[in-house]
Amino acid sequence: MDIRAIKQAEATKTIVDNRYNGIVHVSPRVGKSKIAIDALNTIKSEIKVLILAPKLPILTSWKQEIKKWGLNDNISFDLVWSNSLKKVKDTYQLIICDEIHDYNNKVVMQLKKHQLLGSRILGLTGTLPALTELNLKNILKINKLYEYTFEEAIADGIIADYEIICVGCELDDVEDIEEESNTKNGKNPFAQTELAAYKYWNDKYDNIEVSGEYYLRKTIISKRKTIIYESRSKIKKTNELLTSLNRCLIFTGLQKVADLVGERSFHSKSNENTLEMFIDGDINKLSVVSKVSMGITIPDLKVAVFNQVKSNESLFIQQALRTMNLEKDKKATIYIVYLKNTQDEVWMRSAIEGFSKSKIKFI
């Protein structure tokens, strides 16, 4: 048995020994769904299982995995988006919660209701922040049963080693921009630099409790986010970085930004199958929004450039993993372009929190 199969067998046994109740934390690429399916296949009686996931593509992947690994006929199952759990009226002996770390408290409280009706809860995750683990333990009374981390999987050669290079840049304080995101009243655009616009909306956010403008909170957050996501300073820095790279995948936060970096872009409005062109090697610098965060393997790819990261560590890991296929002893290089001393830097530091500090450098 190879190391992946050994870890799968260990995790499966732990689930069975603990009567399918608890959390299994295993690195991406180890096979969480196979572990759960193997555990289910030890059950001889007929049971109903509900499988939850926070994103619909994960449910599609479950359908494929169930067919691939041959779930026994005595196990009937339903697949449901986690945010729709409140609509589920049936009762289940077991609820499998894939990517349980990504559930909000409303979903967790719905799980508690099902738990009180007799459902056992099996959580699966590739990322388990300490606060999330504590929250799940306090509400659902479930403990971590098994752990095999991202770094352990790298050390064991299941996924490639990596380095993260964080490239800081400043908001532009020279060139005026006149955008809707810079309006004070939403009606009359006025000229400001990126730095001035960001400072205006960030100060408004910081002073909400003093100003009492709670009703504007979402608007203020949206304005500040738009300045960060559309920053011409970040776009310029990203394109400068790309000139020194041969082949890479570029992650952006908006379609309009994806269209401005790399050779081609891939998103819902793309006019041609640029992803296929990238996989085939016809183009070597493809910019995307988030459509390749999971389920896609791209050959000959060892570099990713993030023009934009979100604070979600698990999403960052999934995206970064596109570059971490094993290819002899080649190391993956992940660049993050971020705006220093802004909320963008806060998001960046949150996204990389679970990565080894010895493999991260700032330039």
BALOBA-1460 file (C-alpha; in Angstrom, 3 decimals):
// residues 363
<rec num="1" residu="m" x="0.000" y="0.000" z="0.000"/>
<rec num="2" residu="d" x="1.210" y="3.529" z="-0.758"/>
<rec num="3" residu="i" x="1.050" y="6.248" z="1.878"/>
<rec num="4" residu="r" x="-2.253" y="7.653" z="0.567"/>
<rec num="5" residu="a" x="-3.935" y="4.247" z="0.809"/>
<rec num="6" residu="i" x="-2.527" y="3.767" z="4.320"/>
<rec num="7" residu="k" x="-3.912" y="7.106" z="5.488"/>
<rec num="8" residu="q" x="-7.272" y="6.394" z="3.864"/>
<rec num="9" residu="a" x="-7.482" y="3.032" z="5.654"/>
<rec num="10" residu="e" x="-6.520" y="4.617" z="8.983"/>
<rec num="11" residu="a" x="-9.148" y="7.328" z="8.658"/>
<rec num="12" residu="t" x="-11.834" y="4.856" z="7.568"/>
<rec num="13" residu="k" x="-11.163" y="2.619" z="10.567"/>
<rec num="14" residu="t" x="-11.302" y="5.600" z="12.908"/>
<rec num="15" residu="i" x="-14.713" y="6.618" z="11.526"/>
<rec num="16" residu="v" x="-16.099" y="3.102" z="12.005"/>
<rec num="17" residu="d" x="-14.583" y="2.766" z="15.486"/>
<rec num="18" residu="n" x="-16.218" y="6.061" z="16.523"/>
<rec num="19" residu="r" x="-19.609" y="5.094" z="15.093"/>
<rec num="20" residu="y" x="-19.555" y="7.723" z="12.319"/>
<rec num="21" residu="n" x="-19.695" y="10.636" z="14.744"/>
<rec num="22" residu="g" x="-16.987" y="13.343" z="14.681"/>
<rec num="23" residu="i" x="-14.669" y="15.266" z="12.375"/>
<rec num="24" residu="v" x="-12.050" y="13.909" z="9.970"/>
<rec num="25" residu="h" x="-9.417" y="16.470" z="8.968"/>
<rec num="26" residu="v" x="-7.337" y="15.265" z="6.042"/>
<rec num="27" residu="s" x="-5.328" y="17.177" z="3.490"/>
<rec num="28" residu="p" x="-6.740" y="17.856" z="0.018"/>
<rec num="29" residu="r" x="-5.690" y="15.182" z="-2.516"/>
<rec num="30" residu="v" x="-5.834" y="12.415" z="0.107"/>
<rec num="31" residu="g" x="-9.414" y="11.430" z="-0.712"/>
<rec num="32" residu="k" x="-11.985" y="12.499" z="1.892"/>
<rec num="33" residu="s" x="-14.940" y="11.173" z="-0.058"/>
<rec num="34" residu="k" x="-13.327" y="7.758" z="-0.620"/>
<rec num="35" residu="i" x="-12.599" y="7.526" z="3.102"/>
<rec num="36" residu="a" x="-16.263" y="8.181" z="3.903"/>
<rec num="37" residu="i" x="-17.545" y="5.814" z="1.193"/>
<rec num="38" residu="d" x="-15.264" y="3.020" z="2.422"/>
<rec num="39" residu="a" x="-16.597" y="3.571" z="5.942"/>
<rec num="40" residu="l" x="-20.201" y="3.457" z="4.723"/>
<rec num="41" residu="n" x="-19.514" y="0.208" z="2.880"/>
<rec num="42" residu="t" x="-18.812" y="-1.545" z="6.194"/>
<rec num="43" residu="i" x="-22.472" y="-1.055" z="7.199"/>
<rec num="44" residu="k" x="-24.656" y="-4.116" z="6.569"/>
<rec num="45" residu="s" x="-28.116" y="-2.715" z="7.374"/>
<rec num="46" residu="e" x="-30.127" y="-0.309" z="5.230"/>
<rec num="47" residu="i" x="-29.647" y="3.337" z="6.190"/>
<rec num="48" residu="k" x="-30.443" y="6.797" z="4.811"/>
<rec num="49" residu="v" x="-27.544" y="9.229" z="4.493"/>
<rec num="50" residu="l" x="-27.608" y="12.945" z="3.740"/>
<rec num="51" residu="i" x="-24.484" y="14.402" z="2.116"/>
<rec num="52" residu="l" x="-24.023" y="18.170" z="2.472"/>
<rec num="53" residu="a" x="-21.523" y="20.497" z="0.800"/>
<rec num="54" residu="p" x="-21.158" y="24.296" z="0.741"/>
<rec num="55" residu="k" x="-20.639" y="24.457" z="-3.041"/>
<rec num="56" residu="l" x="-22.577" y="22.711" z="-5.796"/>
<rec num="57" residu="p" x="-19.495" y="21.454" z="-7.734"/>
<rec num="58" residu="i" x="-18.540" y="19.447" z="-4.638"/>
<rec num="59" residu="l" x="-21.891" y="17.646" z="-4.809"/>
<rec num="60" residu="t" x="-21.240" y="16.854" z="-8.479"/>
<rec num="61" residu="s" x="-17.875" y="15.421" z="-7.447"/>
<rec num="62" residu="w" x="-19.618" y="13.257" z="-4.826"/>
<rec num="63" residu="k" x="-21.839" y="11.707" z="-7.508"/>
<rec num="64" residu="q" x="-18.728" y="10.785" z="-9.479"/>
<rec num="65" residu="e" x="-16.909" y="9.426" z="-6.405"/>
<rec num="66" residu="i" x="-19.900" y="7.328" z="-5.315"/>
<rec num="67" residu="k" x="-19.976" y="5.707" z="-8.737"/>
<rec num="68" residu="k" x="-16.196" y="5.336" z="-8.904"/>
<rec num="69" residu="w" x="-15.786" y="3.687" z="-5.495"/>
<rec num="70" residu="g" x="-18.992" y="1.669" z="-5.592"/>
<rec num="71" residu="l" x="-21.231" y="2.679" z="-2.702"/>
<rec num="72" residu="n" x="-23.225" y="-0.365" z="-1.589"/>
<rec num="73" residu="d" x="-26.897" y="-0.577" z="-2.535"/>
<rec num="74" residu="n" x="-28.063" y="-0.744" z="1.089"/>
<rec num="75" residu="i" x="-26.979" y="2.888" z="1.529"/>
<rec num="76" residu="s" x="-29.545" y="5.344" z="0.166"/>
<rec num="77" residu="f" x="-28.374" y="8.933" z="-0.038"/>
<rec num="78" residu="d" x="-29.432" y="12.475" z="-0.856"/>
<rec num="79" residu="l" x="-27.111" y="15.292" z="-1.915"/>
<rec num="80" residu="v" x="-28.005" y="18.785" z="-0.666"/>
<rec num="81" residu="w" x="-26.380" y="22.215" z="-0.671"/>
<rec num="82" residu="s" x="-25.621" y="23.015" z="2.964"/>
<rec num="83" residu="n" x="-27.451" y="26.364" z="2.903"/>
<rec num="84" residu="s" x="-30.627" y="24.493" z="1.911"/>
<rec num="85" residu="l" x="-30.538" y="22.230" z="4.966"/>
<rec num="86" residu="k" x="-33.352" y="24.264" z="6.520"/>
<rec num="87" residu="k" x="-35.649" y="22.972" z="3.751"/>
<rec num="88" residu="v" x="-34.886" y="19.299" z="4.476"/>
<rec num="89" residu="k" x="-37.816" y="17.620" z="6.248"/>
<rec num="90" residu="d" x="-36.687" y="13.973" z="6.065"/>
<rec num="91" residu="t" x="-34.736" y="12.333" z="8.860"/>
<rec num="92" residu="y" x="-31.433" y="10.541" z="8.323"/>
<rec num="93" residu="q" x="-29.374" y="8.156" z="10.401"/>
<rec num="94" residu="l" x="-26.213" y="9.925" z="9.243"/>
<rec num="95" residu="i" x="-25.375" y="13.353" z="7.839"/>
<rec num="96" residu="i" x="-21.997" y="13.662" z="6.117"/>
<rec num="97" residu="c" x="-20.865" y="17.310" z="6.134"/>
<rec num="98" residu="d" x="-18.182" y="17.847" z="3.512"/>
<rec num="99" residu="e" x="-16.022" y="20.960" z="4.037"/>
<rec num="100" residu="i" x="-17.737" y="21.440" z="7.396"/>
<rec num="101" residu="h" x="-15.362" y="24.280" z="8.268"/>
<rec num="102" residu="d" x="-17.137" y="26.395" z="5.635"/>
<rec num="103" residu="y" x="-20.627" y="26.254" z="7.216"/>
<rec num="104" residu="n" x="-22.069" y="29.359" z="8.820"/>
<rec num="105" residu="n" x="-23.711" y="29.223" z="12.241"/>
<rec num="106" residu="k" x="-27.215" y="29.058" z="10.763"/>
<rec num="107" residu="v" x="-26.329" y="25.791" z="9.034"/>
<rec num="108" residu="v" x="-24.613" y="24.454" z="12.163"/>
<rec num="109" residu="m" x="-27.755" y="25.170" z="14.196"/>
<rec num="110" residu="q" x="-29.841" y="23.318" z="11.591"/>
<rec num="111" residu="l" x="-27.454" y="20.376" z="11.983"/>
<rec num="112" residu="k" x="-28.085" y="20.548" z="15.731"/>
<rec num="113" residu="k" x="-31.835" y="20.151" z="15.108"/>
<rec num="114" residu="h" x="-31.234" y="17.039" z="13.009"/>
<rec num="115" residu="q" x="-28.814" y="15.760" z="15.617"/>
<rec num="116" residu="l" x="-31.517" y="16.055" z="18.287"/>
<rec num="117" residu="l" x="-33.773" y="13.955" z="16.040"/>
<rec num="118" residu="g" x="-31.174" y="11.169" z="16.001"/>
<rec num="119" residu="s" x="-28.809" y="11.973" z="13.122"/>
<rec num="120" residu="r" x="-25.130" y="11.300" z="13.611"/>
<rec num="121" residu="i" x="-22.812" y="13.977" z="12.217"/>
<rec num="122" residu="l" x="-19.655" y="13.109" z="10.296"/>
<rec num="123" residu="g" x="-17.693" y="16.210" z="9.339"/>
<rec num="124" residu="l" x="-15.050" y="16.120" z="6.601"/>
<rec num="125" residu="t" x="-12.587" y="18.933" z="5.975"/>
<rec num="126" residu="g" x="-9.206" y="19.734" z="4.502"/>
<rec num="127" residu="t" x="-8.870" y="22.828" z="6.702"/>
<rec num="128" residu="l" x="-9.798" y="23.027" z="10.372"/>
<rec num="129" residu="p" x="-9.038" y="26.364" z="12.076"/>
<rec num="130" residu="a" x="-8.922" y="26.128" z="15.863"/>
<rec num="131" residu="l" x="-11.879" y="28.480" z="16.384"/>
<rec num="132" residu="t" x="-14.018" y="26.487" z="13.938"/>
<rec num="133" residu="e" x="-13.129" y="23.226" z="15.675"/>
<rec num="134" residu="l" x="-14.064" y="24.733" z="19.059"/>
<rec num="135" residu="n" x="-17.355" y="26.097" z="17.693"/>
<rec num="136" residu="l" x="-18.364" y="22.715" z="16.241"/>
<rec num="137" residu="k" x="-17.424" y="20.998" z="19.496"/>
<rec num="138" residu="n" x="-19.471" y="23.447" z="21.580"/>
<rec num="139" residu="i" x="-22.598" y="23.306" z="19.416"/>
<rec num="140" residu="l" x="-22.607" y="19.774" z="17.997"/>
<rec num="141" residu="k" x="-20.493" y="18.051" z="20.682"/>
<rec num="142" residu="i" x="-18.339" y="16.395" z="18.014"/>
<rec num="143" residu="n" x="-14.582" y="15.952" z="18.296"/>
<rec num="144" residu="k" x="-11.767" y="15.616" z="15.788"/>
<rec num="145" residu="l" x="-11.340" y="11.886" z="15.194"/>
<rec num="146" residu="y" x="-8.460" y="11.840" z="12.744"/>
<rec num="147" residu="e" x="-5.984" y="14.334" z="11.330"/>
<rec num="148" residu="y" x="-3.541" y="14.195" z="8.438"/>
<rec num="149" residu="t" x="-2.477" y="17.709" z="7.545"/>
<rec num="150" residu="f" x="-1.564" y="19.506" z="4.363"/>
<rec num="151" residu="e" x="2.061" y="19.762" z="5.507"/>
<rec num="152" residu="e" x="2.196" y="16.038" z="6.361"/>
<rec num="153" residu="a" x="0.912" y="15.199" z="2.874"/>
<rec num="154" residu="i" x="3.694" y="17.322" z="1.388"/>
<rec num="155" residu="a" x="6.317" y="15.626" z="3.584"/>
<rec num="156" residu="d" x="4.996" y="12.202" z="2.517"/>
<rec num="157" residu="g" x="5.134" y="13.100" z="-1.174"/>
<rec num="158" residu="i" x="1.392" y="13.053" z="-1.869"/>
<rec num="159" residu="i" x="1.457" y="16.645" z="-3.085"/>
<rec num="160" residu="a" x="4.362" y="18.834" z="-4.170"/>
<rec num="161" residu="d" x="6.306" y="21.139" z="-1.894"/>
<rec num="162" residu="y" x="5.756" y="24.876" z="-2.293"/>
<rec num="163" residu="e" x="6.933" y="28.403" z="-1.623"/>
<rec num="164" residu="i" x="4.715" y="31.473" z="-1.232"/>
<rec num="165" residu="i" x="6.052" y="34.865" z="-2.290"/>
<rec num="166" residu="c" x="3.967" y="37.856" z="-1.177"/>
<rec num="167" residu="v" x="4.529" y="40.889" z="-3.400"/>
<rec num="168" residu="g" x="3.437" y="44.110" z="-1.724"/>
<rec num="169" residu="c" x="2.465" y="47.264" z="-3.594"/>
<rec num="170" residu="e" x="0.942" y="50.608" z="-2.699"/>
<rec num="171" residu="l" x="-2.364" y="52.155" z="-3.688"/>
<rec num="172" residu="d" x="-1.722" y="54.750" z="-6.382"/>
<rec num="173" residu="d" x="-1.500" y="58.309" z="-5.006"/>
<rec num="174" residu="v" x="-0.767" y="60.130" z="-8.271"/>
<rec num="175" residu="e" x="-3.347" y="59.436" z="-10.977"/>
<rec num="176" residu="d" x="-6.949" y="60.490" z="-10.386"/>
<rec num="177" residu="i" x="-9.723" y="58.054" z="-11.139"/>
<rec num="178" residu="e" x="-13.356" y="58.960" z="-11.626"/>
<rec num="179" residu="e" x="-15.450" y="55.937" z="-10.839"/>
<rec num="180" residu="e" x="-18.853" y="55.275" z="-9.327"/>
<rec num="181" residu="s" x="-17.074" y="53.511" z="-6.437"/>
<rec num="182" residu="n" x="-15.586" y="56.868" z="-5.441"/>
<rec num="183" residu="t" x="-18.846" y="58.805" z="-5.083"/>
<rec num="184" residu="k" x="-19.815" y="60.128" z="-1.690"/>
<rec num="185" residu="n" x="-23.532" y="60.309" z="-2.445"/>
<rec num="186" residu="g" x="-23.834" y="57.627" z="-5.126"/>
<rec num="187" residu="k" x="-24.871" y="60.183" z="-7.765"/>
<rec num="188" residu="n" x="-22.056" y="62.553" z="-8.673"/>
<rec num="189" residu="p" x="-18.693" y="60.889" z="-9.404"/>
<rec num="190" residu="f" x="-15.626" y="62.915" z="-8.541"/>
<rec num="191" residu="a" x="-11.921" y="62.517" z="-9.167"/>
<rec num="192" residu="q" x="-9.731" y="60.902" z="-6.522"/>
<rec num="193" residu="t" x="-6.598" y="58.821" z="-6.409"/>
<rec num="194" residu="e" x="-6.897" y="55.167" z="-5.381"/>
<rec num="195" residu="l" x="-5.320" y="55.962" z="-2.042"/>
<rec num="196" residu="a" x="-7.681" y="58.863" z="-1.303"/>
<rec num="197" residu="a" x="-10.737" y="56.820" z="-2.321"/>
<rec num="198" residu="y" x="-9.676" y="53.867" z="-0.175"/>
<rec num="199" residu="k" x="-8.946" y="56.087" z="2.817"/>
<rec num="200" residu="y" x="-12.364" y="57.746" z="2.513"/>
<rec num="201" residu="w" x="-14.339" y="54.483" z="2.544"/>
<rec num="202" residu="n" x="-12.075" y="52.762" z="5.066"/>
<rec num="203" residu="d" x="-12.445" y="55.702" z="7.485"/>
<rec num="204" residu="k" x="-16.219" y="55.538" z="7.066"/>
<rec num="205" residu="y" x="-16.109" y="51.837" z="7.937"/>
<rec num="206" residu="d" x="-13.922" y="52.427" z="10.996"/>
<rec num="207" residu="n" x="-16.246" y="55.188" z="12.204"/>
<rec num="208" residu="i" x="-19.584" y="53.413" z="11.787"/>
<rec num="209" residu="e" x="-20.115" y="53.143" z="15.533"/>
<rec num="210" residu="v" x="-19.471" y="56.860" z="15.955"/>
<rec num="211" residu="s" x="-21.492" y="58.001" z="12.930"/>
<rec num="212" residu="g" x="-24.311" y="55.527" z="13.516"/>
<rec num="213" residu="e" x="-24.438" y="54.744" z="9.774"/>
<rec num="214" residu="y" x="-25.057" y="51.017" z="10.335"/>
<rec num="215" residu="y" x="-27.573" y="51.022" z="7.478"/>
<rec num="216" residu="l" x="-24.695" y="51.909" z="5.124"/>
<rec num="217" residu="r" x="-22.372" y="49.148" z="6.351"/>
<rec num="218" residu="k" x="-22.825" y="46.830" z="3.351"/>
<rec num="219" residu="t" x="-22.483" y="49.731" z="0.917"/>
<rec num="220" residu="i" x="-19.309" y="50.979" z="2.574"/>
<rec num="221" residu="i" x="-17.767" y="47.480" z="2.570"/>
<rec num="222" residu="s" x="-18.696" y="47.047" z="-1.099"/>
<rec num="223" residu="k" x="-17.128" y="50.389" z="-2.095"/>
<rec num="224" residu="r" x="-13.883" y="49.581" z="-0.271"/>
<rec num="225" residu="k" x="-13.776" y="46.080" z="-1.784"/>
<rec num="226" residu="t" x="-14.272" y="47.470" z="-5.302"/>
<rec num="227" residu="i" x="-11.308" y="49.838" z="-4.906"/>
<rec num="228" residu="i" x="-9.124" y="46.905" z="-3.824"/>
<rec num="229" residu="y" x="-10.337" y="44.462" z="-6.482"/>
<rec num="230" residu="e" x="-10.052" y="46.986" z="-9.339"/>
<rec num="231" residu="s" x="-6.823" y="48.634" z="-8.190"/>
<rec num="232" residu="r" x="-4.819" y="49.721" z="-11.206"/>
<rec num="233" residu="s" x="-1.736" y="49.656" z="-9.020"/>
<rec num="234" residu="k" x="-2.265" y="45.917" z="-8.379"/>
<rec num="235" residu="i" x="-3.002" y="45.244" z="-12.048"/>
<rec num="236" residu="k" x="0.215" y="47.037" z="-13.038"/>
<rec num="237" residu="k" x="2.262" y="45.125" z="-10.456"/>
<rec num="238" residu="t" x="0.701" y="41.819" z="-11.566"/>
<rec num="239" residu="n" x="1.559" y="42.430" z="-15.201"/>
<rec num="240" residu="e" x="5.118" y="43.419" z="-14.263"/>
<rec num="241" residu="l" x="5.478" y="40.127" z="-12.398"/>
<rec num="242" residu="l" x="4.060" y="38.135" z="-15.313"/>
<rec num="243" residu="t" x="6.795" y="39.352" z="-17.660"/>
<rec num="244" residu="s" x="9.309" y="37.286" z="-15.662"/>
<rec num="245" residu="l" x="7.239" y="34.068" z="-15.722"/>
<rec num="246" residu="n" x="6.899" y="31.471" z="-18.489"/>
<rec num="247" residu="r" x="3.754" y="29.518" z="-17.594"/>
<rec num="248" residu="c" x="1.294" y="30.318" z="-14.827"/>
<rec num="249" residu="l" x="-2.325" y="30.477" z="-13.737"/>
<rec num="250" residu="i" x="-3.517" y="33.890" z="-12.545"/>
<rec num="251" residu="f" x="-6.360" y="34.279" z="-10.031"/>
<rec num="252" residu="t" x="-8.305" y="37.548" z="-9.979"/>
<rec num="253" residu="g" x="-11.417" y="38.732" z="-8.167"/>
<rec num="254" residu="l" x="-13.371" y="40.125" z="-11.127"/>
<rec num="255" residu="q" x="-13.953" y="39.247" z="-14.771"/>
<rec num="256" residu="k" x="-13.013" y="42.779" z="-15.888"/>
<rec num="257" residu="v" x="-9.656" y="42.425" z="-14.125"/>
<rec num="258" residu="a" x="-9.064" y="38.923" z="-15.550"/>
<rec num="259" residu="d" x="-9.424" y="40.454" z="-19.004"/>
<rec num="260" residu="l" x="-6.532" y="42.844" z="-18.240"/>
<rec num="261" residu="v" x="-3.856" y="40.371" z="-17.129"/>
<rec num="262" residu="g" x="-2.207" y="37.358" z="-18.762"/>
<rec num="263" residu="e" x="-2.517" y="36.190" z="-22.370"/>
<rec num="264" residu="r" x="-6.182" y="35.160" z="-22.166"/>
<rec num="265" residu="s" x="-8.947" y="35.035" z="-19.563"/>
<rec num="266" residu="f" x="-11.374" y="32.263" z="-18.623"/>
<rec num="267" residu="h" x="-14.765" y="33.045" z="-17.052"/>
<rec num="268" residu="s" x="-18.495" y="32.783" z="-17.769"/>
<rec num="269" residu="k" x="-18.318" y="35.421" z="-20.513"/>
<rec num="270" residu="s" x="-15.269" y="33.990" z="-22.314"/>
<rec num="271" residu="n" x="-15.824" y="33.701" z="-26.067"/>
<rec num="272" residu="e" x="-13.614" y="30.629" z="-26.515"/>
<rec num="273" residu="n" x="-12.487" y="27.665" z="-24.473"/>
<rec num="274" residu="t" x="-9.361" y="29.276" z="-23.162"/>
<rec num="275" residu="l" x="-9.089" y="26.772" z="-20.302"/>
<rec num="276" residu="e" x="-8.710" y="23.937" z="-22.811"/>
<rec num="277" residu="m" x="-6.161" y="26.025" z="-24.721"/>
<rec num="278" residu="f" x="-4.198" y="26.473" z="-21.486"/>
<rec num="279" residu="i" x="-4.349" y="22.776" z="-20.605"/>
<rec num="280" residu="d" x="-3.161" y="21.895" z="-24.125"/>
<rec num="281" residu="g" x="-0.280" y="24.385" z="-23.900"/>
<rec num="282" residu="d" x="-1.527" y="26.655" z="-26.693"/>
<rec num="283" residu="i" x="-1.365" y="29.575" z="-24.252"/>
<rec num="284" residu="n" x="0.793" y="29.794" z="-21.117"/>
<rec num="285" residu="k" x="-0.662" y="32.619" z="-19.002"/>
<rec num="286" residu="l" x="-4.349" y="32.222" z="-18.220"/>
<rec num="287" residu="s" x="-6.269" y="34.512" z="-15.868"/>
<rec num="288" residu="v" x="-9.377" y="33.218" z="-14.100"/>
<rec num="289" residu="v" x="-11.791" y="34.300" z="-11.407"/>
<rec num="290" residu="s" x="-12.572" y="31.156" z="-9.394"/>
<rec num="291" residu="k" x="-13.858" y="28.539" z="-11.808"/>
<rec num="292" residu="v" x="-10.842" y="26.237" z="-11.495"/>
<rec num="293" residu="s" x="-10.626" y="26.129" z="-7.699"/>
<rec num="294" residu="m" x="-11.448" y="22.429" z="-7.575"/>
<rec num="295" residu="g" x="-11.765" y="19.319" z="-9.711"/>
<rec num="296" residu="i" x="-9.435" y="20.422" z="-12.520"/>
<rec num="297" residu="t" x="-5.924" y="19.056" z="-13.078"/>
<rec num="298" residu="i" x="-3.643" y="21.158" z="-15.280"/>
<rec num="299" residu="p" x="-0.402" y="19.589" z="-16.578"/>
<rec num="300" residu="d" x="2.979" y="21.304" z="-16.539"/>
<rec num="301" residu="l" x="1.859" y="23.950" z="-14.053"/>
<rec num="302" residu="k" x="4.107" y="24.927" z="-11.171"/>
<rec num="303" residu="v" x="3.359" y="28.648" z="-10.787"/>
<rec num="304" residu="a" x="0.234" y="30.512" z="-9.659"/>
<rec num="305" residu="v" x="-0.149" y="34.276" z="-9.380"/>
<rec num="306" residu="f" x="-2.871" y="35.719" z="-7.172"/>
<rec num="307" residu="n" x="-3.856" y="39.215" z="-8.208"/>
<rec num="308" residu="q" x="-6.552" y="38.834" z="-5.549"/>
<rec num="309" residu="v" x="-7.029" y="36.532" z="-2.577"/>
<rec num="310" residu="k" x="-9.991" y="36.256" z="-0.265"/>
<rec num="311" residu="s" x="-9.647" y="35.597" z="3.446"/>
<rec num="312" residu="n" x="-10.940" y="32.026" z="3.022"/>
<rec num="313" residu="e" x="-7.925" y="29.790" z="3.671"/>
<rec num="314" residu="s" x="-9.579" y="26.645" z="2.314"/>
<rec num="315" residu="l" x="-10.390" y="28.338" z="-1.017"/>
<rec num="316" residu="f" x="-6.798" y="29.571" z="-1.267"/>
<rec num="317" residu="i" x="-5.504" y="26.045" z="-0.626"/>
<rec num="318" residu="q" x="-7.829" y="24.595" z="-3.280"/>
<rec num="319" residu="q" x="-6.680" y="27.193" z="-5.810"/>
<rec num="320" residu="a" x="-3.009" y="26.847" z="-4.906"/>
<rec num="321" residu="l" x="-3.281" y="23.072" z="-5.294"/>
<rec num="322" residu="r" x="-3.692" y="23.543" z="-9.043"/>
<rec num="323" residu="t" x="0.096" y="24.038" z="-9.063"/>
<rec num="324" residu="m" x="0.957" y="21.263" z="-6.613"/>
<rec num="325" residu="n" x="0.677" y="18.100" z="-8.693"/>
<rec num="326" residu="l" x="3.682" y="15.864" z="-8.140"/>
<rec num="327" residu="e" x="6.240" y="16.276" z="-10.911"/>
<rec num="328" residu="k" x="9.557" y="14.749" z="-9.817"/>
<rec num="329" residu="d" x="11.011" y="17.123" z="-7.213"/>
<rec num="330" residu="k" x="9.707" y="20.374" z="-8.709"/>
<rec num="331" residu="k" x="8.449" y="22.886" z="-6.165"/>
<rec num="332" residu="a" x="5.289" y="24.952" z="-6.662"/>
<rec num="333" residu="t" x="5.703" y="28.727" z="-6.524"/>
<rec num="334" residu="i" x="2.715" y="30.826" z="-5.483"/>
<rec num="335" residu="y" x="2.851" y="34.609" z="-5.834"/>
<rec num="336" residu="i" x="0.364" y="36.882" z="-4.056"/>
<rec num="337" residu="v" x="0.139" y="40.525" z="-5.104"/>
<rec num="338" residu="y" x="-1.429" y="42.565" z="-2.309"/>
<rec num="339" residu="l" x="-1.968" y="46.190" z="-1.283"/>
<rec num="340" residu="k" x="0.086" y="47.016" z="1.769"/>
<rec num="341" residu="n" x="-1.577" y="48.523" z="4.859"/>
<rec num="342" residu="t" x="-5.103" y="47.851" z="3.596"/>
<rec num="343" residu="q" x="-7.871" y="45.318" z="4.121"/>
<rec num="344" residu="d" x="-6.297" y="43.445" z="1.219"/>
<rec num="345" residu="e" x="-3.276" y="42.675" z="3.418"/>
<rec num="346" residu="v" x="-5.630" y="41.418" z="6.159"/>
<rec num="347" residu="w" x="-7.270" y="39.033" z="3.671"/>
<rec num="348" residu="m" x="-3.878" y="37.849" z="2.419"/>
<rec num="349" residu="r" x="-2.572" y="37.074" z="5.901"/>
<rec num="350" residu="s" x="-5.771" y="35.207" z="6.774"/>
<rec num="351" residu="a" x="-5.552" y="33.119" z="3.575"/>
<rec num="352" residu="i" x="-1.978" y="31.986" z="4.250"/>
<rec num="353" residu="e" x="-2.411" y="31.452" z="7.990"/>
<rec num="354" residu="g" x="-2.324" y="27.657" z="7.821"/>
<rec num="355" residu="f" x="0.806" y="27.498" z="5.648"/>
<rec num="356" residu="s" x="4.303" y="26.950" z="7.005"/>
<rec num="357" residu="k" x="5.887" y="30.294" z="7.909"/>
<rec num="358" residu="s" x="9.286" y="28.976" z="6.780"/>
<rec num="359" residu="k" x="7.950" y="28.699" z="3.214"/>
<rec num="360" residu="i" x="6.582" y="32.263" z="3.011"/>
<rec num="361" residu="k" x="8.562" y="35.360" z="2.140"/>
<rec num="362" residu="f" x="7.612" y="38.975" z="1.557"/>
<rec num="363" residu="i" x="9.162" y="41.155" z="-1.146"/>
